[in-house]
Amino acid sequence: MLELYWGSGSPFAWRVMLALEIKKIPYASRLIEFSKKQHRTPEFLAMNPRGKVPVIRDGDFVLSESLAILAYLDRKVPEPPLFGRTAAETGRVWRSVSETISYLEPAADDIVDPIFSGKAVEAAEAITAALPHLHEELQRIEEQLDRSPWLAGDAISAADLVAYPAIETLLRAAGKDAARALDLRLLPLEQHYRRLADWRGRIAALPGYERTYPPHWRAALRPAQTDSVS
């Protein structure tokens, strides 16, 4: 059976977990606890010298890097396809993946990182400066979702699996107490980006989704936060 080494809250591991559930690929879950330095053990570093998740082991084959793993899974179990059925579909998927990595994630990181590191107050000016770039990217996604139910067309694809964890991480940061003094214009999401909120709901309704949700996020949720960050 395929083994998945992952970390709770890792957006990169979350991409792979969603793919495994969508493709209904059985796997053995190997949760890596960063607080215990399990990603720095000799055994783990032998699989990935960078000490990062996700990593899969499929028999004697070991692979790291989430996009590489998505491509591997798509070739291993072709249905449903994550990278399109036609040349045009493949192009649209990769364009969306590239836009998320090149534009959305850097803009989100400028906001998420200071909040999660406890430096939101000191970084308030930089966060404010980053917001127009973030909202420009979110608006692009909103407009795409006005044209199709998924980011690259009529079917869920790698484009959605790459963007979704990044957006969930952003919304989790926006729900933190440290973010309340900042005018992020993100929550409640449906008031700002209705189609994006609907898309988020479609992913959360996927069979097996609950198995992918970061366990320490669920444990930390307060009842008042559930609707906005879960």
VOBA-867815 format. One record per residue (C-alpha): chain; y, x, z; residue number from 1. Coordinates in nm, 4 decimals, m for minus. Each point is the difference from the previous one (the first is absolute). Layout:
<drenros>
[A [Y X Z] NUM]
...
</drenros>
This chain:
<drenros>
[A [0.0000 0.0000 0.0000] 1]
[A [0.3522 0.1141 m0.0767] 2]
[A [0.1910 0.1259 0.3046] 3]
[A [0.3750 m0.0481 0.0437] 4]
[A [0.1969 0.2232 0.2351] 5]
[A [0.3282 m0.1717 0.0801] 6]
[A [0.2763 m0.0268 0.2566] 7]
[A [0.1486 m0.3133 0.1510] 8]
[A [0.3391 m0.0644 m0.1581] 9]
[A [m0.0381 0.2523 m0.2798] 10]
[A [0.1402 m0.1735 m0.3104] 11]
[A [m0.2041 0.2327 m0.2176] 12]
[A [m0.3262 m0.0909 0.1701] 13]
[A [0.1002 m0.3666 m0.0122] 14]
[A [0.0140 0.0170 m0.3798] 15]
[A [m0.3621 0.1113 m0.0112] 16]
[A [m0.1186 m0.2534 0.2562] 17]
[A [0.1513 m0.2828 m0.2021] 18]
[A [m0.1705 0.1314 m0.3140] 19]
[A [m0.3366 0.0150 0.1735] 20]
[A [0.0357 m0.3598 0.1155] 21]
[A [0.1169 m0.1271 m0.3389] 22]
[A [m0.2907 0.1692 m0.1735] 23]
[A [m0.2435 m0.1004 0.2769] 24]
[A [m0.1254 0.3559 0.0359] 25]
[A [m0.1977 0.0484 0.3234] 26]
[A [0.1263 0.2913 0.2045] 27]
[A [m0.0407 0.1641 0.3376] 28]
[A [0.3294 0.0118 0.1879] 29]
[A [0.0897 0.3339 0.1587] 30]
[A [0.3225 m0.0476 0.1948] 31]
[A [0.1844 0.3267 0.0560] 32]
[A [0.2116 0.0061 0.3174] 33]
[A [0.2998 0.2223 m0.0539] 34]
[A [0.0852 0.0000 0.3710] 35]
[A [m0.3324 0.1744 0.0615] 36]
[A [0.0631 0.2483 m0.2829] 37]
[A [m0.3117 m0.1194 m0.1788] 38]
[A [0.1701 0.0746 m0.3310] 39]
[A [0.0141 0.3684 0.0989] 40]
[A [m0.3655 0.0500 0.0907] 41]
[A [m0.1998 0.2512 m0.2040] 42]
[A [m0.2214 m0.2820 m0.1254] 43]
[A [0.2903 m0.2016 m0.1358] 44]
[A [0.1845 0.3014 m0.1398] 45]
[A [m0.3148 0.0904 m0.1901] 46]
[A [0.0426 m0.3295 m0.1876] 47]
[A [0.3773 0.0206 m0.0368] 48]
[A [0.1686 0.3299 0.0912] 49]
[A [0.3344 m0.1815 0.0081] 50]
[A [m0.1179 m0.1979 0.3014] 51]
[A [0.1115 m0.3336 m0.1447] 52]
[A [m0.1568 m0.3406 m0.0556] 53]
[A [m0.1437 m0.1726 m0.1907] 54]
[A [m0.3171 0.1850 m0.0899] 55]
[A [m0.3150 m0.1515 m0.1431] 56]
[A [m0.3500 0.1414 m0.0015] 57]
[A [m0.2346 m0.1540 m0.2543] 58]
[A [m0.3312 0.1786 0.0344] 59]
[A [0.0774 0.3663 m0.0646] 60]
[A [0.3356 m0.0789 m0.1607] 61]
[A [0.3141 0.0300 0.2140] 62]
[A [0.3456 m0.1047 m0.1175] 63]
[A [0.3481 m0.0159 0.1523] 64]
[A [0.3376 m0.1320 m0.1211] 65]
[A [0.0324 m0.3758 m0.0185] 66]
[A [0.0841 m0.0334 m0.3703] 67]
[A [m0.2937 0.2214 m0.0938] 68]
[A [m0.2241 m0.2132 0.2198] 69]
[A [0.1270 m0.3210 m0.1614] 70]
[A [m0.0808 0.1428 m0.3433] 71]
[A [m0.3447 0.1072 0.1191] 72]
[A [m0.0790 m0.3424 0.1439] 73]
[A [0.1211 m0.1683 m0.3177] 74]
[A [m0.2375 0.2072 m0.2104] 75]
[A [m0.2858 m0.0400 0.2471] 76]
[A [0.0340 m0.3808 0.0235] 77]
[A [0.1981 m0.1190 m0.3062] 78]
[A [0.0409 m0.3622 0.1100] 79]
[A [0.2539 m0.1153 0.0771] 80]
[A [0.2029 0.2741 m0.1703] 81]
[A [0.2821 0.1632 0.1920] 82]
[A [0.1562 0.1803 m0.2961] 83]
[A [m0.0059 m0.2689 m0.2667] 84]
[A [m0.2345 m0.1003 m0.2810] 85]
[A [0.2216 0.0979 m0.2935] 86]
[A [0.2256 0.2928 m0.0817] 87]
[A [0.3068 m0.2170 0.0604] 88]
[A [m0.1291 m0.1203 0.3370] 89]
[A [m0.0833 0.3550 0.1058] 90]
[A [0.3485 0.1116 m0.0961] 91]
[A [0.1607 m0.2776 0.2041] 92]
[A [m0.2126 0.0789 0.3036] 93]
[A [0.0823 0.3692 m0.0069] 94]
[A [0.3683 m0.0697 m0.0589] 95]
[A [0.0112 m0.2176 0.3108] 96]
[A [m0.1973 0.2550 0.2039] 97]
[A [0.2397 0.2738 m0.1108] 98]
[A [0.3046 m0.2100 0.0870] 99]
[A [m0.1334 m0.0658 0.3486] 100]
[A [m0.0694 0.3674 0.0646] 101]
[A [0.3173 0.1337 m0.1624] 102]
[A [0.2576 m0.2581 0.1098] 103]
[A [m0.1157 m0.2575 0.2544] 104]
[A [m0.1797 0.2303 0.2408] 105]
[A [0.2775 0.2632 0.0261] 106]
[A [0.2595 m0.2715 0.0608] 107]
[A [m0.2208 m0.1637 0.2618] 108]
[A [m0.0789 0.3319 0.1698] 109]
[A [0.3713 0.0644 0.0565] 110]
[A [0.0009 m0.3129 0.2146] 111]
[A [m0.3508 m0.0058 0.1462] 112]
[A [m0.0221 0.3613 0.1170] 113]
[A [0.3048 m0.0031 0.2323] 114]
[A [m0.1056 m0.3330 0.1515] 115]
[A [m0.3567 0.1089 0.0700] 116]
[A [0.1133 0.3388 0.1324] 117]
[A [0.2444 m0.1548 0.2460] 118]
[A [0.3073 0.1347 m0.1795] 119]
[A [0.1408 m0.3221 m0.1425] 120]
[A [0.3256 0.0252 0.1940] 121]
[A [0.0713 0.3560 m0.1116] 122]
[A [m0.0997 m0.0819 m0.3570] 123]
[A [0.1819 m0.3338 m0.0224] 124]
[A [0.2502 0.1276 m0.2560] 125]
[A [m0.2722 0.1496 m0.2195] 126]
[A [m0.2053 m0.3187 0.0260] 127]
[A [0.2976 m0.2069 m0.1074] 128]
[A [0.0523 0.2306 m0.2965] 129]
[A [m0.3656 m0.0374 m0.1021] 130]
[A [m0.0013 m0.3801 0.0098] 131]
[A [0.1543 m0.0635 m0.3457] 132]
[A [m0.2714 0.2118 m0.1619] 133]
[A [m0.2709 m0.1826 0.1910] 134]
[A [0.1310 m0.3442 m0.0867] 135]
[A [0.0377 0.0967 m0.3632] 136]
[A [m0.3725 0.0794 m0.0097] 137]
[A [m0.0960 m0.3133 0.1911] 138]
[A [0.2068 m0.2081 m0.2398] 139]
[A [m0.1844 0.1546 m0.2943] 140]
[A [m0.3275 m0.1037 0.1604] 141]
[A [0.1365 m0.3477 0.0653] 142]
[A [0.0938 m0.0360 m0.3668] 143]
[A [m0.3418 0.1207 m0.1131] 144]
[A [m0.1675 m0.2539 0.2277] 145]
[A [0.2120 m0.2693 m0.1604] 146]
[A [m0.1720 0.0853 m0.3291] 147]
[A [m0.3573 0.0397 0.1263] 148]
[A [m0.1950 m0.0570 0.3229] 149]
[A [m0.0895 0.3703 0.0330] 150]
[A [0.2008 0.3152 m0.0564] 151]
[A [m0.1603 0.0938 m0.3306] 152]
[A [m0.0972 m0.3386 m0.1400] 153]
[A [m0.2265 m0.2939 0.0680] 154]
[A [m0.2638 0.1855 0.2041] 155]
[A [0.0160 0.2119 0.3125] 156]
[A [m0.0098 0.3701 m0.0805] 157]
[A [0.0591 0.3464 0.1373] 158]
[A [0.3718 m0.0749 m0.0371] 159]
[A [m0.0252 m0.2554 0.2805] 160]
[A [m0.2282 0.2134 0.2167] 161]
[A [0.2438 0.2909 m0.0115] 162]
[A [0.3140 m0.2037 0.0686] 163]
[A [m0.1358 m0.2326 0.2665] 164]
[A [m0.0607 0.2511 0.2844] 165]
[A [0.3410 0.1578 m0.0607] 166]
[A [0.1704 m0.3368 0.0307] 167]
[A [m0.2015 m0.0960 0.3074] 168]
[A [0.0962 0.3271 0.1655] 169]
[A [0.3644 m0.0680 m0.0817] 170]
[A [m0.0159 m0.3487 0.1484] 171]
[A [m0.1734 0.1286 0.3113] 172]
[A [0.2839 0.2470 0.0490] 173]
[A [0.2543 m0.2778 m0.0564] 174]
[A [m0.1626 m0.1996 0.2799] 175]
[A [0.0408 0.2773 0.2560] 176]
[A [0.2557 m0.0356 0.2770] 177]
[A [0.1799 0.3113 m0.1252] 178]
[A [0.0664 m0.1705 m0.3335] 179]
[A [0.1629 m0.3089 0.1453] 180]
[A [0.3425 0.1611 0.0193] 181]
[A [m0.0210 0.0892 m0.3675] 182]
[A [0.0824 m0.2473 m0.2745] 183]
[A [m0.3114 0.0670 m0.2074] 184]
[A [m0.0033 m0.3449 m0.1647] 185]
[A [m0.3801 m0.0068 m0.0080] 186]
[A [m0.1159 m0.2532 0.2588] 187]
[A [m0.0964 m0.2719 m0.0286] 188]
[A [m0.1176 0.1169 m0.3400] 189]
[A [m0.0184 m0.3456 m0.1600] 190]
[A [0.3737 m0.0441 0.0520] 191]
[A [0.0782 0.3130 m0.1981] 192]
[A [m0.2901 0.0384 m0.2441] 193]
[A [m0.1920 m0.3236 m0.0360] 194]
[A [m0.2303 0.1105 m0.2811] 195]
[A [m0.0795 0.3232 0.1780] 196]
[A [m0.0896 m0.1997 0.3107] 197]
[A [m0.2308 m0.2216 m0.2073] 198]
[A [m0.1666 0.3075 m0.1541] 199]
[A [m0.0519 0.1406 0.3461] 200]
[A [m0.1706 m0.3216 0.0997] 201]
[A [m0.2327 0.0167 m0.2999] 202]
[A [m0.1165 0.3451 0.1015] 203]
[A [m0.0486 m0.1012 0.3623] 204]
[A [m0.2185 m0.2894 m0.1219] 205]
[A [m0.2403 0.2304 m0.1874] 206]
[A [m0.3612 m0.0073 0.1244] 207]
[A [m0.0550 0.2927 0.2339] 208]
[A [0.3703 0.0606 0.0580] 209]
[A [m0.0354 m0.0252 0.3780] 210]
[A [m0.2353 0.2983 m0.0020] 211]
[A [0.2739 0.2131 m0.1553] 212]
[A [0.2825 m0.0872 0.2391] 213]
[A [0.0961 0.2948 0.2251] 214]
[A [m0.1659 m0.0693 0.3365] 215]
[A [0.2725 0.1600 0.2076] 216]
[A [0.2617 m0.2155 m0.1753] 217]
[A [m0.1869 m0.3141 0.0964] 218]
[A [m0.0389 0.1168 0.3580] 219]
[A [0.3724 0.0709 0.0279] 220]
[A [0.1233 m0.3302 m0.1413] 221]
[A [0.1946 m0.2220 0.2319] 222]
[A [m0.0239 m0.3741 m0.0691] 223]
[A [0.3639 m0.0189 m0.1076] 224]
[A [m0.0551 0.2717 m0.2606] 225]
[A [m0.3134 m0.1351 m0.1644] 226]
[A [0.1593 m0.1898 m0.2890] 227]
[A [0.2336 0.2780 m0.1001] 228]
[A [m0.2129 0.3136 0.0139] 229]
[A [m0.3656 m0.0976 m0.0184] 230]
</drenros>
